[in-house]
Amino acid sequence: MLNWPKHVLNIQYRMHPAISSFPNSEFYLNQIVDAPNVRSRGCEKQYLPGKLFGPYSFINISESREEIDDEGQIRNLVEAAVVIKILQNLYRGMSSRIHSSGC
């Protein structure tokens, strides 16, 4: 193509290992190493209880529907309400941890 040298990432520093495993296996032939900072116990935090709130989640919202407003913008009010509820729970969970830990 342009005959420029390639510089390929070999250590990733930002993604949780459960998230980095997909692009690593699908695009990098498992050549990317997770840095120590993302393999540490601090990266295993769960801010809300339950398996749903791990490093990533897929949430099926079966009763939602997209609508088009008067300006042609697509919106989904049910999905937006679910996101707001999750963020409120996350905020409450973090607030209670901060207040109980004295930070």
Summary of the structure (lengths in Angstrom):
residues: 103
radius of gyration: 19.6
end to end distance: 54.0
largest distance: 57.8
contacts: 177
relative contact order: 0.11
helix: 46%
strand: 8%
